[in-house]
Amino acid sequence: MNKPSYNGIKKLKLTSYFRKPISVHALPILIVLFFTAIPHSALKTPPPLPILPIPSAPQLEWQLSSMALFLHFGPNTFTDSEWGTGHVDPSVFNPTRLNASQWVHVAKEAGFSRMILTAKHHDGFCLWPSEYTDYSVKASPWRNGEGDVVAELAAAAKEAGIALGLYLSPWDRHEYCYGKTVEYNEFYIGQMTELLTRYGDIKEVWLDGAKGEGEKDMEYYFDTWFSLIHQLQPGAVIFSDAGPDTRWIGDEAGVAGSTCWSIFNRSNAAIGGTDPQYSQGGDPHGHDWVPAECDVSIRPGWFWHSSQVPKSALNLLDIYYKSAGRNCLLLLNVPPNSSGLISNEDIQVLQEFKELRRSIFSNNLAENGLLNASSIRGGSGNSQFSPYNVREEDIGTYWAPEEGQCDWVIYLDLQESLSFNVLQVQEPIHMGQRIIKFHLEILSRGRWLNVINGTTVGYKRLLQFPTVQSQYLKFVIDKSRADPLISYLGIHVDQFFILSHASNTTSQTYVNGSQVLQQVPYNHSQTSQIQYM
């Protein structure tokens, strides 16, 4: 139906109504005519339906942070060991210069908004004065036995606006009741309750299934633990090999699979016995939202050792591309030293790492570009789902195509020919994870050439490729679980990227090895022959 015009309204001769006072009987007619004359375009188009599963509010908050700092600290810091025996004299723990505010300041200055502390590691030593054991800070000379590391960190984190998480190791090599199922589970729940009721908001509870060979058999009541955690800290996510809220990626190198779904089947996973390949990739047919966390240490060990040096900032950048850049959260361990401070050499690397990220991602070449799309939900004039939304880093706004389309393309005109070598894509994950395959093309000498291919996107996908130059780009979604939605599209320059320096997993994203560019047919249905990573 054509929209009513002003002339059409005049033909209704409404002026006749104003030659005399409006009667009560005529008023309903005027109201009907008024609303009939309002164009349908003035009505807001509803958003598409989310596709299940979708994240909970705590999971969404967790994912948006992208990175967290891990703090391994305890008697191992003073004994040059990784797995303590549980029988080291607590007097070794004496960090005379401990300053939790320094830890928080280092994290915040490096761009981290979350921190996780090993409140108790496998040796059973507690960094808070637990009432269920004597093997804790109250048996150490630090602060004359009156100290509480967890309390000091919680206070510093709260003041700085940093989210706090705690690791409570299920494996306890000190506690005598370990191996006695009911007794130890009661003990563990008692300690967990202390941690979750004394220190304010806890945003993540971290636990794993680590246990050395030949140790006592032990059945953990995980479901009971999880229920208690969610009861005491409803805003917290729980990490383990198999969720329930976040999952381990399956390695300690900080590297996710090049295809990585936040979708997962918890019934296919077991804490301490999950298939690493399943953890790395997730499950596009899964029923649970369990995004992955990539843990890695800045040093060779998880605890501080005087003989070890940190990774380089470029190494951390490479890990960032393969973790946060593959729809995961990067959990970077930065262990305090035996004085109780984060070492200067680690701080320097973290600052360099921050500067590398800033130099690459603070400038989006698409920011001032002209955009169009194959279709727009609600019609071409609907700004609510416009392709221009992809220039804003906000998952609350996004481009959405019309329903029932088979071509999903965003066209980008940079307004001048520019060089670039990094693509950033984000989905509005609160609407579910959708994209299965995509690729980027550029116009070069009158032909569309394929530059790079990808599979999953999720919260954030970063792809590197040898530098290309063009003014005109096409971002093409080839396959999706539902109508694809794009919340952000970034075109960047990474001047530190060297092709020969890339690892095997990175180089696999290139088409035909070093032959990056290939002519793409205008018929997008033929792009199924392209390799996807």
ZAMARGU-4260 file (C-alpha; in steps of 0.2 Angstrom, whole numbers, plus 5000, padded with zeros to 4 digits):
<rodrens>
0) 5000/5000/5000 | 5006/5017/4996 | 5010/5029/5010 | 4996/5043/5012 | 5002/5059/5005
5) 4998/5077/5011 | 4987/5079/4995 | 4977/5063/4999 | 4974/5070/5017 | 4967/5086/5009
10) 4955/5076/4998 | 4947/5070/5014 | 4941/5088/5017 | 4945/5088/5035 | 4943/5107/5035
15) 4924/5105/5034 | 4925/5098/5052 | 4933/5115/5058 | 4919/5126/5051 | 4909/5122/5067
20) 4913/5115/5084 | 4919/5097/5083 | 4905/5085/5090 | 4908/5071/5101 | 4903/5059/5087
25) 4915/5066/5075 | 4930/5064/5086 | 4933/5046/5084 | 4933/5048/5065 | 4947/5061/5067
30) 4957/5050/5078 | 4956/5035/5065 | 4960/5047/5051 | 4975/5054/5060 | 4983/5037/5064
35) 4979/5030/5047 | 4989/5045/5040 | 5005/5040/5050 | 5017/5031/5038 | 5021/5013/5044
40) 5040/5018/5043 | 5038/5028/5059 | 5035/5011/5068 | 5050/5003/5075 | 5055/4986/5068
45) 5057/4973/5081 | 5074/4964/5082 | 5076/4947/5076 | 5074/4932/5088 | 5089/4927/5098
50) 5095/4909/5093 | 5098/4898/5108 | 5109/4896/5118 | 5113/4913/5124 | 5124/4919/5138
55) 5118/4924/5155 | 5121/4941/5162 | 5137/4936/5172 | 5144/4927/5156 | 5141/4942/5145
60) 5150/4953/5158 | 5164/4941/5158 | 5166/4940/5139 | 5166/4958/5137 | 5181/4960/5147
65) 5192/4950/5135 | 5207/4948/5147 | 5210/4944/5165 | 5226/4943/5175 | 5230/4927/5185
70) 5241/4928/5201 | 5249/4912/5206 | 5256/4916/5224 | 5260/4905/5239 | 5274/4895/5247
75) 5279/4889/5230 | 5285/4907/5227 | 5298/4905/5240 | 5303/4887/5237 | 5306/4887/5218
80) 5293/4874/5215 | 5277/4873/5205 | 5267/4859/5214 | 5270/4860/5233 | 5270/4845/5244
85) 5258/4852/5257 | 5271/4849/5270 | 5282/4864/5268 | 5284/4874/5284 | 5272/4889/5283
90) 5286/4900/5290 | 5293/4901/5272 | 5279/4912/5267 | 5285/4930/5271 | 5283/4943/5257
95) 5290/4957/5267 | 5285/4970/5253 | 5268/4963/5248 | 5257/4977/5241 | 5240/4971/5233
100) 5237/4989/5227 | 5253/4987/5216 | 5246/4971/5208 | 5229/4980/5204 | 5238/4995/5198
105) 5249/4985/5186 | 5233/4975/5180 | 5223/4991/5177 | 5237/5001/5168 | 5240/4986/5156
110) 5222/4986/5151 | 5215/4971/5162 | 5199/4973/5171 | 5198/4956/5180 | 5210/4947/5192
115) 5210/4930/5199 | 5221/4925/5214 | 5226/4907/5219 | 5218/4908/5236 | 5223/4890/5239
120) 5234/4880/5227 | 5237/4861/5227 | 5248/4862/5243 | 5233/4867/5253 | 5241/4883/5260
125) 5227/4896/5262 | 5231/4915/5258 | 5217/4919/5270 | 5215/4914/5289 | 5203/4900/5286
130) 5195/4893/5302 | 5195/4875/5295 | 5214/4873/5294 | 5230/4879/5303 | 5240/4878/5286
135) 5237/4897/5281 | 5244/4914/5283 | 5240/4914/5301 | 5254/4901/5304 | 5267/4912/5294
140) 5277/4927/5300 | 5270/4938/5287 | 5260/4952/5296 | 5264/4943/5312 | 5251/4930/5308
145) 5238/4943/5306 | 5238/4945/5288 | 5225/4941/5274 | 5231/4942/5256 | 5213/4939/5249
150) 5206/4953/5260 | 5220/4965/5254 | 5218/4961/5236 | 5199/4962/5238 | 5200/4980/5245
155) 5212/4986/5232 | 5202/4978/5218 | 5186/4986/5224 | 5194/5003/5225 | 5201/5002/5207
160) 5185/4995/5200 | 5193/4978/5195 | 5183/4962/5196 | 5190/4949/5207 | 5190/4930/5205
165) 5197/4916/5216 | 5205/4900/5213 | 5202/4886/5226 | 5211/4870/5222 | 5200/4854/5224
170) 5216/4844/5226 | 5223/4847/5243 | 5240/4839/5247 | 5240/4845/5265 | 5223/4841/5272
175) 5222/4824/5281 | 5204/4821/5276 | 5208/4822/5258 | 5202/4805/5251 | 5188/4804/5263
180) 5174/4809/5251 | 5160/4816/5262 | 5172/4823/5275 | 5183/4832/5262 | 5168/4839/5252
185) 5161/4846/5268 | 5179/4854/5272 | 5180/4861/5254 | 5162/4868/5255 | 5167/4876/5272
190) 5182/4885/5264 | 5172/4890/5249 | 5159/4898/5260 | 5172/4908/5269 | 5179/4915/5252
195) 5162/4919/5245 | 5155/4928/5261 | 5169/4938/5268 | 5176/4948/5253 | 5162/4956/5244
200) 5158/4953/5226 | 5167/4938/5218 | 5165/4938/5199 | 5174/4921/5195 | 5177/4905/5204
205) 5191/4895/5196 | 5194/4877/5199 | 5201/4862/5190 | 5203/4843/5190 | 5222/4843/5192
210) 5229/4829/5203 | 5246/4820/5202 | 5247/4802/5198 | 5247/4790/5213 | 5237/4802/5224
215) 5222/4797/5234 | 5206/4793/5225 | 5193/4807/5228 | 5176/4811/5222 | 5171/4829/5221
220) 5153/4834/5223 | 5154/4847/5209 | 5136/4849/5207 | 5134/4853/5225 | 5149/4866/5224
225) 5142/4874/5209 | 5124/4876/5217 | 5132/4884/5232 | 5143/4896/5222 | 5128/4902/5212
230) 5118/4904/5228 | 5131/4914/5237 | 5138/4924/5222 | 5125/4925/5209 | 5135/4937/5199
235) 5150/4925/5197 | 5155/4913/5183 | 5162/4896/5187 | 5177/4890/5177 | 5182/4872/5175
240) 5187/4860/5162 | 5168/4858/5158 | 5160/4873/5164 | 5146/4876/5170 | 5149/4895/5165
245) 5166/4895/5156 | 5177/4881/5150 | 5196/4877/5149 | 5202/4879/5131 | 5212/4862/5133
250) 5230/4869/5133 | 5241/4880/5144 | 5248/4889/5129 | 5234/4902/5128 | 5229/4896/5110
255) 5211/4892/5105 | 5206/4883/5090 | 5204/4893/5074 | 5186/4888/5075 | 5179/4891/5092
260) 5161/4890/5097 | 5154/4897/5114 | 5141/4883/5111 | 5145/4867/5120 | 5137/4851/5127
265) 5141/4850/5145 | 5135/4832/5145 | 5150/4828/5133 | 5163/4834/5145 | 5169/4829/5162
270) 5181/4839/5174 | 5198/4831/5172 | 5193/4821/5157 | 5187/4832/5143 | 5193/4829/5125
275) 5205/4844/5122 | 5199/4845/5104 | 5181/4846/5109 | 5186/4860/5121 | 5196/4870/5108
280) 5182/4870/5095 | 5166/4869/5105 | 5150/4862/5097 | 5139/4871/5084 | 5125/4859/5089
285) 5128/4861/5108 | 5114/4865/5120 | 5124/4875/5133 | 5133/4892/5132 | 5150/4889/5139
290) 5163/4900/5132 | 5182/4896/5133 | 5195/4903/5143 | 5214/4903/5138 | 5226/4902/5152
295) 5245/4905/5149 | 5259/4911/5160 | 5270/4926/5156 | 5284/4916/5162 | 5289/4897/5159
300) 5282/4893/5176 | 5265/4897/5184 | 5274/4903/5200 | 5288/4916/5201 | 5306/4909/5199
305) 5321/4920/5200 | 5329/4911/5185 | 5315/4914/5173 | 5312/4928/5162 | 5295/4934/5154
310) 5289/4932/5137 | 5291/4946/5125 | 5277/4958/5121 | 5277/4952/5103 | 5274/4934/5110
315) 5260/4940/5120 | 5252/4949/5105 | 5253/4933/5095 | 5244/4924/5110 | 5231/4938/5110
320) 5227/4935/5092 | 5225/4917/5095 | 5214/4918/5111 | 5204/4935/5113 | 5205/4935/5094
325) 5196/4918/5093 | 5181/4922/5104 | 5190/4918/5120 | 5195/4926/5136 | 5214/4928/5138
330) 5219/4923/5156 | 5237/4929/5158 | 5247/4923/5173 | 5258/4936/5180 | 5265/4929/5197
335) 5271/4941/5211 | 5289/4938/5217 | 5295/4933/5234 | 5295/4951/5240 | 5276/4952/5236
340) 5277/4963/5221 | 5275/4960/5202 | 5293/4961/5195 | 5298/4976/5185 | 5303/4966/5170
345) 5285/4959/5169 | 5278/4976/5171 | 5288/4982/5157 | 5282/4968/5145 | 5264/4971/5150
350) 5266/4990/5146 | 5274/4986/5129 | 5260/4973/5126 | 5247/4987/5129 | 5256/4999/5118
355) 5256/4986/5104 | 5237/4983/5105 | 5234/5002/5106 | 5245/5005/5090 | 5235/4992/5081
360) 5217/4993/5087 | 5215/5011/5091 | 5213/5016/5073 | 5200/5008/5063 | 5202/5012/5045
365) 5183/5009/5042 | 5178/5022/5055 | 5175/5035/5042 | 5171/5024/5027 | 5155/5023/5018
370) 5144/5008/5020 | 5130/4998/5012 | 5123/4981/5013 | 5115/4968/5003 | 5099/4971/5013
375) 5094/4979/5029 | 5081/4973/5041 | 5065/4984/5040 | 5071/4992/5024 | 5085/5002/5017
380) 5080/5018/5027 | 5080/5009/5044 | 5094/5016/5054 | 5090/5004/5068 | 5099/4989/5059
385) 5110/5000/5047 | 5127/4994/5042 | 5134/5010/5049 | 5131/5002/5066 | 5146/4991/5063
390) 5158/5006/5065 | 5153/5007/5084 | 5161/4995/5097 | 5145/4991/5105 | 5136/4975/5104
395) 5120/4983/5108 | 5119/4990/5090 | 5122/4979/5075 | 5118/4977/5056 | 5104/4965/5052
400) 5099/4959/5035 | 5081/4957/5029 | 5074/4940/5033 | 5074/4926/5020 | 5089/4932/5011
405) 5103/4921/5004 | 5116/4935/5001 | 5123/4943/5016 | 5136/4956/5012 | 5143/4972/5019
410) 5151/4984/5007 | 5164/4996/5013 | 5171/5011/5004 | 5186/5018/5013 | 5186/5034/5002
415) 5204/5032/4998 | 5215/5017/4994 | 5223/5011/5010 | 5234/4997/5016 | 5229/4985/5030
420) 5233/4968/5036 | 5221/4964/5050 | 5202/4961/5050 | 5191/4962/5066 | 5174/4956/5067
425) 5161/4955/5081 | 5144/4948/5084 | 5131/4954/5096 | 5133/4938/5106 | 5118/4942/5117
430) 5108/4937/5102 | 5117/4920/5101 | 5132/4915/5091 | 5128/4913/5072 | 5141/4914/5059
435) 5149/4898/5052 | 5159/4904/5038 | 5164/4921/5031 | 5177/4929/5020 | 5184/4946/5015
440) 5186/4953/4997 | 5195/4968/4990 | 5193/4977/4973 | 5209/4977/4964 | 5211/4982/4946
445) 5193/4980/4942 | 5192/4962/4950 | 5186/4956/4967 | 5199/4946/4975 | 5198/4935/4991
450) 5209/4941/5005 | 5205/4930/5020 | 5193/4917/5026 | 5186/4913/5043 | 5174/4902/5052
455) 5167/4907/5069 | 5166/4925/5075 | 5158/4926/5092 | 5162/4941/5103 | 5178/4945/5094
460) 5187/4937/5079 | 5204/4944/5073 | 5212/4938/5057 | 5230/4943/5051 | 5235/4942/5033
465) 5249/4949/5022 | 5247/4968/5019 | 5235/4972/5004 | 5229/4989/4998 | 5212/4994/4991
470) 5198/5007/4993 | 5183/4995/4991 | 5180/4980/5002 | 5166/4967/5004 | 5163/4957/5020
475) 5153/4941/5015 | 5145/4929/5026 | 5144/4912/5018 | 5135/4902/5030 | 5126/4905/5047
480) 5115/4896/5060 | 5102/4910/5057 | 5102/4928/5049 | 5119/4934/5053 | 5121/4950/5064
485) 5137/4960/5064 | 5140/4973/5079 | 5158/4978/5074 | 5169/4978/5058 | 5187/4984/5060
490) 5201/4986/5047 | 5218/4988/5055 | 5236/4990/5052 | 5248/4979/5062 | 5265/4986/5058
495) 5273/4972/5069 | 5266/4958/5059 | 5279/4948/5049 | 5273/4934/5039 | 5288/4923/5042
500) 5286/4925/5061 | 5269/4918/5061 | 5266/4901/5068 | 5259/4887/5059 | 5241/4889/5066
505) 5242/4907/5060 | 5249/4903/5043 | 5234/4891/5040 | 5222/4906/5038 | 5231/4911/5022
510) 5223/4905/5006 | 5235/4893/4997 | 5249/4896/5008 | 5258/4912/5002 | 5246/4915/4988
515) 5234/4926/4998 | 5224/4934/4984 | 5213/4924/4972 | 5200/4930/4960 | 5183/4927/4967
520) 5168/4924/4955 | 5154/4937/4956 | 5142/4922/4960 | 5144/4920/4979 | 5137/4903/4978
525) 5153/4897/4971 | 5164/4902/4986 | 5161/4885/4994 | 5178/4880/4986 | 5187/4893/4997
530) 5197/4886/5012 | 5190/4892/5029 | 5199/4893/5046
</rodrens>
